[in-house]
């Protein structure tokens, strides 16, 4: 890993559509809608990298890779179950 990769974070972030969108849409308050963020994610070319990053780093807040924290927990359980077979 190069020193600058540590400083700027994952390179996929510069290509993420959310970087060009209101960040509050990705961190709605309790009971707030996630639909706007999920629409942005649906068209994003780095959605998979974003989701993988959030799962690997146990991100607990916000919409990442088109999934809420609850959806990511379910996704992680499914992935673990598939890899145990």
N, C-alpha and C positions, 0 to 999 in steps of 0.2 A: 504494500500500500504506500502510495506517495504521501508526503506530508500535507499537500494541499487537499487531498481527498478527505483527510480528517477534519480540516478546517471548514470546508464548504458542505460536507455531508454528501449523501448519495447523489450521483449525477442525474438520476432520473427526475429529481425535484425541479430542475430547471425546465423540464419539458412538461411538467404537470399543469393541467388546466386550472387547478385550484389556485395556483400562484398568480393567476390573472383575475381572480374572483374574490368577492368579499369573504374574508376568512370567517366571519361570524356565521355564515351559512353552514360551515363545517363543524361548528361547535354550538349547536342550539341549546337553549336552556331546557330544563326539565319540562317535558311535555311539548317542546317545540318541534316543528316539522323538520324532517331530514330530506324531504323530497327535492328541494332545490340543489342541495349538495350531491345527492345521488344522481340527478340529471347531468350535472357537470361530470361526475365520475364515469357515467355511462359512455360518454364520448371521449374520454381521456385515453391516450395511447400508452400511458405508463400505469394504468390502473393495477395491473398484476404486481408490478414492482412495489407500488405503494402498499397494497394489501400485504404482501410478503414482509415488507419492512415493519408494518404495524404489528403483525402477528409475532415476528421474531423479537421485537422489542417490547412486547406485552403492552402496547399502547392502550390506555384505558379510557381515553376521552376523544370525542369527535368522530367524524366520518372519515375513514381511510379506505381507499380501494373500493369505495362504494358500499361499505358496510359500517353499521353502528358497532359499538362495543359489544352489545349483546349478540349481534350477528357474527362478529369475529369469534366470540367464545364458542358458539355453535360450530362454526367453521373449523376451529382448532380441534374440537372433539371429533368431528367427522374425519379430519385428516389423520388424527391419532388412531382412530378405529380402523381406517383403511390400511395404515402401515403396520398394524398388528396382525393382520390376516396373513 
